[in-house]
């Protein structure tokens, strides 16, 4: 397998917040981006819903606290994702 580099630009605060989330999952930015890319290939599109209207918030069950939790109706905005990882 040959490797290549991808250069992207993003807001420094977004990068820092994403790195915190990924660190809490035990992965780095490179791993997270590779997961995204593989899921995009697998689903043949963006691997999460894109909408223009806000979706209703689904509370996380207490039994899932501290675990990775996603479902088909996952609807938290990106800035609220950390709440799901507490």
Phi, psi and omega in degrees: 000126176267146182256153177221162178258148173237128176252128178230158174246137177208162177299137183298326179290321176299316179300312181298317180295319179296318179299323176298314180298312182296320178299322179293338176270354180082023179232164177256178183299317181300315179297317180298317179295320178295323176298313179302312182298318180294321178292324177297319177294314183298318183268354183057041178175189175293129188277030174203158183291139173247124182225160175260343179258139177296141179262158179291145180278130176258119181293145178282131178297142179304327182293345182260003182302130179084003180242157175292129185222116174217149178216175180299333181258024177300125189222016180281137174295158184307317183294341178264359185300325181302328178302324180285345182260002180285000000 
